[in-house]
Amino acid sequence: MWSWSAPGVSAPKSCGCCRHSPTTSLWSGRTTGRCPERTVTDDGLDEALAGADVVILAAAMTGGTEHLIDARRLALLRPEAFLVNISRGPMVDTEALVTALAGGKLAGAALDVTDPQPLPEGHPLWAEPRALITPHTAETPDMVAPLLAARVQENVRRFSAGQPLDGKVDVDEGY
């Protein structure tokens, strides 16, 4: 087993330095404070992976993000790097990840989501000492109810005032 901690794990949503919807946030030994060293979209990902110590995936699942981290991109990471997936399981090619971890090509992976989800009994990731798998249950009903009530109340106010609704889904973008 391995353990890992870094300041700013929630930086893409809370630190204020990431003003767009990030695909991937990268921390390195040079990172200070709560903000990631870099936040990149798919366009800059290949270049950024080579120097990253920690790669955190935080993006919407779309046709363009399936297997965003595949065997080719895993090979760009240094053996000392960690991959953290808090978005959706299919963003990482699970078979390629299993191979990279088993071959010592990656220091570790922390997976809040997997593909398939849930992982079946006997899947190689369950026995992989460099894999930390957590249940994808970030919010309890007690946490969700007040947040949903506040969102509904705000959207009723916005609708009554003729303003755009908050949290509107963009079907073309896939989220």
ROPA-614062 format. One record per residue: residue in one letter; x, y, z of N, C-alpha, C, O, CB in turn. Coordinates in steps of 0.02 Angstrom, whole numbers, padded with zeros to 5 digits, always signed. Glycine has a CB too. Layout:
BEGIN
AXYZXYZXYZXYZXYZ;...
***
This chain:
BEGIN
M+00042-00059+00000+00000+00000+00000+00044+00062+00000+00100+00062+00026-00048+00000+00061;W+00019+00115-00029+00054+00179-00029+00006+00231-00003-00055+00223-00006+00082+00197-00099;S+00033+00285+00021-00010+00340+00042+00014+00403+00007+00073+00409-00010-00010+00349+00119;W-00031+00449-00004-00015+00509-00041-00057+00566-00014-00116+00556+00001-00026+00500-00116;S-00027+00623-00008-00066+00682+00009-00033+00742-00024+00028+00744-00032-00073+00692+00086;A-00074+00789-00042-00048+00851-00072-00098+00906-00058-00158+00894-00056-00036+00842-00149;P-00074+00966-00048-00120+01021-00037-00160+01033-00101-00135+01025-00156-00083+01084-00016;G-00222+01053-00091-00261+01076-00148-00292+01022-00190-00304+01033-00250-00220+01116-00191;V-00307+00964-00163-00337+00911-00203-00402+00936-00234-00420+00915-00289-00349+00848-00161;S-00437+00981-00200-00499+01006-00227-00489+01071-00265-00537+01106-00280-00550+01017-00171;A-00428+01087-00282-00412+01151-00314-00453+01166-00377-00472+01224-00386-00341+01153-00331;P-00467+01118-00421-00503+01137-00481-00571+01169-00467-00596+01206-00508-00513+01076-00523;K-00601+01156-00408-00665+01186-00393-00661+01242-00343-00706+01285-00341-00711+01133-00369;S-00608+01244-00301-00612+01289-00244-00558+01342-00239-00568+01390-00201-00610+01249-00185;C-00504+01337-00275-00450+01384-00260-00456+01450-00297-00424+01499-00278-00384+01353-00276;G-00496+01453-00350-00506+01515-00386-00455+01526-00441-00462+01573-00480-00504+01571-00339;C-00403+01485-00445-00353+01495-00497-00371+01461-00562-00342+01476-00614-00285+01471-00473;C-00418+01415-00560-00438+01377-00619-00506+01404-00641-00557+01385-00614-00441+01300-00604;R-00506+01448-00689-00566+01484-00708-00606+01451-00763-00654+01481-00789-00548+01553-00728;H-00588+01391-00782-00625+01354-00832-00636+01283-00808-00611+01265-00754-00588+01355-00901;S-00672+01244-00845-00682+01174-00825-00620+01134-00845-00610+01121-00904-00746+01144-00858;P-00579+01115-00796-00516+01082-00814-00527+01011-00835-00574+00978-00814-00469+01085-00755;T-00482+00988-00877-00479+00917-00893-00433+00883-00843-00452+00832-00814-00455+00906-00965;T-00375+00910-00833-00325+00878-00792-00286+00931-00754-00266+00982-00782-00278+00835-00835;S-00275+00919-00690-00233+00963-00650-00170+00925-00631-00173+00865-00617-00270+00988-00587;L-00114+00960-00632-00050+00927-00620-00013+00961-00563-00007+01022-00560-00007+00929-00684;W+00011+00920-00517+00053+00943-00462+00121+00913-00471+00128+00857-00495+00023+00925-00393;S+00172+00951-00452+00240+00923-00452+00273+00945-00387+00244+00981-00347+00281+00947-00514;G+00333+00922-00377+00370+00941-00317+00382+01016-00313+00399+01043-00260+00436+00905-00314;R+00372+01051-00368+00381+01123-00370+00317+01160-00352+00319+01221-00342+00404+01144-00438;T+00260+01125-00347+00197+01156-00333+00195+01180-00261+00214+01144-00215+00139+01108-00347;T+00171+01241-00251+00162+01268-00184+00090+01291-00176+00057+01308-00225+00212+01326-00170;G+00067+01291-00114+00000+01316-00101-00055+01268-00123-00043+01209-00132-00009+01383-00134;R-00115+01296-00131-00173+01255-00146-00186+01245-00220-00227+01203-00239-00233+01285-00114;C-00154+01283-00261-00168+01280-00333-00123+01229-00368-00065+01220-00349-00160+01349-00365;P-00150+01197-00419-00107+01152-00458-00056+01193-00496-00066+01252-00510-00148+01109-00506;E+00000+01160-00512+00051+01194-00552+00024+01211-00620+00038+01265-00647+00113+01150-00558;R-00015+01166-00649-00044+01177-00715-00112+01144-00717-00123+01092-00687+00002+01150-00771;T-00157+01174-00753-00220+01143-00770-00225+01146-00846-00220+01199-00875-00282+01179-00736;V-00233+01088-00876-00231+01084-00949-00292+01049-00977-00325+01010-00943-00168+01048-00972;T-00307+01065-01039-00358+01028-01076-00322+00974-01116-00261+00967-01112-00401+01075-01122;D-00360+00938-01156-00331+00884-01196-00275+00909-01241-00227+00872-01254-00385+00852-01238;D-00280+00971-01266-00230+00998-01312-00160+01001-01282-00111+00990-01318-00250+01067-01334;G-00154+01014-01217-00088+01020-01187-00069+00961-01143-00017+00962-01110-00085+01082-01145;L-00109+00909-01145-00099+00855-01098-00035+00815-01111+00002+00802-01063-00157+00809-01101;D-00021+00796-01172+00038+00756-01185+00102+00789-01160+00143+00758-01128+00045+00742-01260;E+00109+00853-01174+00168+00890-01153+00173+00893-01077+00227+00888-01049+00168+00960-01182;A+00116+00902-01044+00116+00911-00972+00129+00846-00933+00157+00848-00879+00050+00940-00950;L+00109+00790-00961+00114+00727-00924+00186+00708-00906+00198+00680-00853+00084+00672-00964;A+00233+00722-00950+00302+00701-00940+00333+00727-00876+00375+00693-00846+00344+00722-00999;G+00314+00786-00853+00344+00814-00794+00301+00812-00732+00321+00837-00679+00363+00884-00807;A+00242+00783-00737+00195+00784-00681+00212+00732-00628+00231+00676-00644+00125+00773-00706;D+00204+00752-00566+00210+00704-00510+00141+00674-00494+00136+00616-00477+00240+00739-00448;V+00090+00715-00500+00021+00694-00487-00023+00720-00542-00020+00779-00559-00003+00719-00416;V-00063+00677-00571-00111+00696-00623-00180+00682-00596-00196+00625-00577-00098+00657-00690;I-00222+00733-00594-00290+00725-00569-00338+00738-00626-00339+00792-00655-00305+00773-00509;L-00378+00687-00642-00429+00694-00694-00493+00719-00663-00520+00690-00616-00441+00626-00730;A-00517+00775-00689-00580+00805-00666-00614+00836-00726-00605+00895-00741-00568+00859-00609;A-00653+00795-00762-00684+00819-00823-00750+00781-00834-00763+00730-00802-00637+00808-00884;A-00789+00808-00878-00851+00775-00897-00837+00717-00944-00790+00719-00983-00900+00825-00929;M-00878+00666-00941-00872+00608-00986-00908+00625-01051-00968+00633-01052-00901+00544-00954;T-00869+00629-01104-00897+00641-01171-00864+00591-01219-00819+00554-01199-00885+00716-01194;G-00886+00590-01280-00855+00547-01330-00781+00563-01338-00742+00519-01354-00889+00554-01396;G-00762+00626-01327-00693+00646-01335-00649+00632-01275-00588+00639-01279-00690+00718-01350;T-00679+00612-01218-00637+00600-01159-00633+00526-01141-00599+00508-01093-00665+00639-01100;E-00667+00483-01178-00661+00411-01164-00589+00389-01178-00561+00404-01231-00711+00370-01207;H-00560+00354-01130-00490+00331-01133-00442+00390-01146-00393+00383-01181-00482+00278-01188;L-00459+00447-01115-00414+00505-01118-00344+00485-01095-00294+00506-01124-00442+00563-01075;I-00342+00444-01043-00278+00417-01019-00276+00344-01042-00307+00300-01012-00271+00423-00941;D-00239+00332-01096-00232+00266-01126-00160+00243-01117-00120+00275-01083-00251+00268-01202;A-00143+00187-01148-00075+00159-01140-00022+00209-01163+00031+00215-01132-00068+00094-01180;R-00035+00243-01218+00014+00291-01244+00026+00347-01193+00084+00366-01181-00010+00321-01311;R-00027+00374-01164-00019+00429-01117+00009+00404-01050+00047+00440-01018-00085+00464-01105;L-00009+00345-01029+00021+00317-00968+00097+00310-00976+00134+00321-00929-00010+00249-00950;A+00119+00294-01036+00191+00286-01049+00227+00353-01047+00288+00355-01039+00201+00253-01118;L+00191+00409-01054+00222+00475-01050+00238+00494-00978+00282+00535-00965+00176+00528-01081;L+00203+00464-00930+00214+00479-00860+00278+00447-00835+00299+00395-00859+00154+00455-00817;R+00309+00481-00786+00369+00453-00755+00349+00397-00707+00292+00397-00683+00408+00509-00717;P+00393+00350-00693+00376+00295-00647+00359+00319-00576+00329+00283-00537+00434+00246-00643;E+00379+00381-00559+00365+00408-00493+00299+00444-00489+00280+00470-00436+00421+00456-00472;A+00262+00448-00544+00200+00486-00548+00140+00447-00521+00139+00386-00520+00186+00507-00620;F+00091+00485-00498+00027+00457-00475-00029+00483-00519-00028+00540-00542+00015+00476-00400;L-00078+00440-00531-00137+00458-00569-00197+00455-00521-00206+00406-00485-00148+00410-00630;V-00237+00508-00521-00297+00511-00479-00356+00523-00526-00357+00572-00563-00292+00568-00425;N-00406+00479-00524-00465+00487-00565-00525+00499-00520-00548+00454-00485-00477+00425-00611;I-00551+00562-00522-00611+00580-00483-00668+00597-00530-00719+00624-00508-00596+00639-00436;S-00660+00582-00594-00712+00603-00642-00756+00544-00660-00807+00532-00626-00679+00631-00706;R-00739+00507-00711-00778+00449-00734-00730+00393-00752-00676+00405-00779-00823+00468-00795;G-00749+00332-00738-00707+00274-00748-00681+00266-00819-00621+00253-00828-00743+00214-00730;P-00724+00272-00870-00701+00261-00939-00650+00312-00965-00625+00305-01021-00760+00260-00984;M-00634+00363-00926-00582+00410-00947-00513+00379-00946-00467+00403-00979-00583+00473-00903;V-00506+00325-00908-00443+00289-00904-00452+00220-00935-00501+00185-00919-00417+00284-00830;D-00407+00200-00978-00407+00133-01006-00384+00086-00950-00324+00082-00934-00360+00128-01070;T-00431+00050-00921-00418+00009-00862-00365-00045-00877-00321-00055-00835-00481-00024-00838;E-00370-00077-00933-00321-00130-00950-00250-00101-00954-00203-00131-00930-00340-00164-01017;A-00245-00042-00985-00179-00009-00990-00154+00012-00921-00094+00007-00908-00183+00052-01037;L-00199+00034-00878-00179+00054-00810-00155-00007-00771-00103-00003-00737-00238+00087-00774;V-00190-00062-00775-00170-00124-00741-00099-00144-00764-00057-00161-00723-00221-00181-00755;T-00087-00141-00828-00022-00159-00856+00033-00112-00831+00087-00134-00813-00024-00158-00933;A+00019-00047-00831+00068+00003-00808+00085-00007-00735+00144-00005-00716+00042+00074-00820;L+00035-00017-00693+00047-00027-00622+00085-00092-00609+00134-00092-00572-00019-00028-00583;A+00064-00146-00640+00097-00211-00630+00169-00210-00654+00212-00245-00627+00059-00266-00666;G+00183-00170-00705+00251-00166-00732+00294-00113-00698+00350-00102-00720+00248-00151-00805;G+00268-00081-00646+00307-00030-00611+00317+00034-00651+00363+00073-00636+00373-00057-00592;K+00276+00045-00701+00282+00105-00744+00249+00165-00713+00254+00221-00741+00253+00091-00812;L+00214+00156-00657+00177+00209-00624+00180+00196-00549+00172+00139-00527+00102+00212-00649;A+00192+00249-00510+00198+00240-00437+00133+00219-00405+00133+00181-00356+00223+00304-00405;G+00078+00243-00431+00014+00225-00401-00044+00259-00435-00036+00305-00474+00014+00242-00328;A-00104+00234-00419-00165+00262-00445-00217+00264-00389-00226+00214-00354-00191+00222-00506;A-00249+00320-00382-00305+00327-00335-00368+00335-00377-00374+00382-00416-00295+00389-00285;L-00414+00288-00369-00472+00285-00413-00536+00291-00373-00554+00246-00335-00471+00220-00453;D-00571+00346-00381-00637+00355-00352-00689+00324-00398-00745+00310-00378-00652+00429-00339;V-00669+00314-00461-00712+00285-00512-00671+00235-00552-00611+00242-00559-00743+00340-00559;T-00705+00184-00578-00670+00132-00617-00712+00113-00678-00771+00133-00684-00656+00069-00573;D-00682+00076-00722-00718+00049-00779-00696-00024-00788-00639-00036-00807-00704+00091-00844;P-00740-00072-00773-00811-00062-00757-00820-00040-00684-00775-00046-00643-00850-00127-00769;Q-00879-00015-00671-00896+00007-00603-00962-00025-00584-01012-00016-00619-00899+00084-00598;P-00963-00060-00530-00906-00076-00486-00860-00128-00519-00879-00165-00564-00931-00102-00419;L-00799-00129-00494-00752-00180-00518-00776-00248-00496-00797-00257-00438-00680-00166-00492;P-00774-00297-00540-00796-00364-00520-00747-00396-00471-00688-00379-00468-00804-00408-00582;E-00773-00443-00433-00731-00481-00387-00676-00515-00428-00688-00542-00482-00773-00534-00348;G-00615-00513-00401-00559-00545-00435-00524-00501-00487-00476-00523-00518-00582-00607-00468;H-00548-00440-00498-00515-00395-00546-00444-00380-00522-00433-00373-00461-00555-00328-00555;P-00395-00376-00567-00325-00365-00547-00313-00302-00506-00267-00300-00466-00282-00362-00609;L-00354-00251-00514-00343-00189-00475-00355-00201-00400-00324-00167-00359-00390-00134-00501;W-00399-00248-00382-00411-00261-00311-00347-00286-00277-00336-00272-00218-00467-00312-00302;A-00306-00323-00313-00245-00352-00283-00183-00309-00295-00130-00325-00269-00233-00421-00312;E-00190-00256-00334-00132-00213-00351-00114-00169-00291-00154-00127-00271-00148-00170-00414;P-00054-00178-00263-00035-00139-00203-00026-00065-00217-00027-00025-00170+00029-00166-00175;R-00018-00044-00279-00010+00026-00296-00076+00059-00316-00077+00116-00339+00041+00034-00352;A-00132+00023-00308-00197+00051-00324-00237+00063-00260-00244+00018-00219-00236+00004-00373;L-00263+00123-00254-00308+00140-00199-00376+00152-00231-00385+00197-00271-00282+00204-00159;I-00424+00111-00212-00491+00115-00241-00540+00136-00186-00544+00104-00134-00512+00047-00274;T-00575+00190-00199-00624+00214-00151-00694+00210-00181-00702+00213-00242-00608+00287-00130;P-00745+00203-00139-00814+00201-00165-00834+00271-00190-00819+00321-00158-00863+00176-00112;H-00867+00272-00245-00889+00336-00275-00954+00359-00241-01007+00358-00271-00900+00328-00352;T-00947+00378-00179-01005+00401-00139-00988+00465-00103-00986+00466-00041-01028+00346-00089;A-00975+00516-00140-00950+00578-00111-01002+00615-00070-00985+00652-00024-00925+00623-00166;E-01065+00607-00087-01117+00645-00051-01170+00598-00025-01193+00552-00059-01148+00697-00097;T-01190+00611+00037-01243+00573+00068-01310+00609+00056-01310+00668+00039-01230+00564+00145;P-01366+00575+00064-01431+00609+00056-01437+00670+00102-01468+00720+00082-01487+00560+00071;D-01409+00666+00162-01412+00724+00208-01374+00784+00180-01392+00841+00195-01385+00705+00276;M-01322+00771+00141-01284+00826+00110-01319+00852+00048-01319+00912+00035-01213+00802+00093;V-01348+00806+00009-01377+00825-00056-01442+00864-00048-01453+00913-00084-01390+00762-00097;A-01485+00845+00000-01551+00876+00007-01548+00952+00014-01583+00987-00023-01587+00846+00067;P-01508+00980+00059-01506+01053+00065-01477+01087+00003-01498+01141-00016-01466+01073+00126;L-01427+01054-00029-01397+01083-00090-01448+01084-00146-01454+01134-00182-01335+01043-00111;L-01486+01029-00154-01537+01027-00206-01592+01077-00192-01616+01111-00237-01567+00956-00211;A-01613+01082-00129-01665+01131-00111-01643+01202-00127-01682+01242-00152-01683+01125-00036;A-01581+01218-00112-01555+01285-00126-01552+01297-00201-01567+01352-00224-01485+01294-00096;R-01532+01247-00241-01529+01254-00314-01599+01265-00342-01609+01308-00385-01497+01191-00346;V-01648+01227-00319-01716+01234-00343-01743+01304-00324-01774+01337-00366-01762+01179-00313;Q-01732+01325-00263-01755+01391-00241-01724+01446-00284-01758+01493-00305-01738+01401-00167;E-01659+01442-00296-01625+01492-00336-01651+01491-00408-01660+01544-00438-01549+01480-00336;N-01662+01433-00437-01687+01429-00505-01759+01453-00512-01778+01480-00564-01681+01358-00531;V-01799+01443-00461-01867+01471-00462-01862+01547-00462-01898+01581-00499-01909+01446-00400;R-01818+01574-00420-01808+01647-00419-01785+01672-00487-01811+01722-00513-01757+01666-00364;R-01735+01637-00517-01709+01657-00582-01763+01653-00636-01769+01698-00677-01649+01614-00601;F-01801+01598-00636-01854+01589-00686-01905+01646-00680-01927+01674-00730-01888+01521-00677;S-01925+01662-00618-01973+01716-00607-01948+01783-00630-01986+01826-00651-01992+01719-00533;A-01882+01793-00625-01851+01857-00645-01831+01858-00718-01804+01908-00742-01790+01871-00601;G-01844+01803-00754-01825+01800-00825-01751+01792-00837-01726+01809-00890-01849+01862-00860;Q-01715+01766-00787-01643+01757-00792-01627+01684-00813-01668+01640-00804-01609+01774-00725;P-01567+01673-00840-01547+01604-00857-01544+01560-00795-01524+01583-00741-01479+01604-00894;L-01562+01497-00802-01560+01450-00747-01489+01429-00732-01447+01426-00777-01604+01389-00761;D-01476+01414-00670-01411+01390-00647-01406+01315-00657-01454+01279-00642-01399+01409-00573;G-01350+01289-00681-01340+01218-00687-01373+01187-00748-01390+01128-00748-01365+01184-00626;K-01383+01226-00799-01416+01202-00860-01371+01152-00897-01311+01163-00904-01434+01261-00906;V-01401+01098-00921-01365+01046-00957-01356+01067-01030-01403+01090-01062-01402+00979-00951;D-01295+01057-01055-01281+01070-01126-01276+01002-01161-01225+00968-01157-01214+01111-01135;V-01330+00983-01194-01334+00917-01224-01279+00908-01278-01252+00853-01285-01403+00906-01255;D-01263+00960-01314-01212+00955-01366-01143+00941-01336-01103+00905-01366-01210+01020-01408;E-01129+00969-01278-01065+00958-01245-01062+00892-01207-01008+00866-01192-01050+01015-01199;G-01120+00865-01190-01123+00802-01154-01123+00808-01079-01114+00758-01044-01065+00761-01174;Y-01134+00867-01052-01138+00877-00980-01177+00940-00964-01186+00956-00905-01068+00880-00948;
***
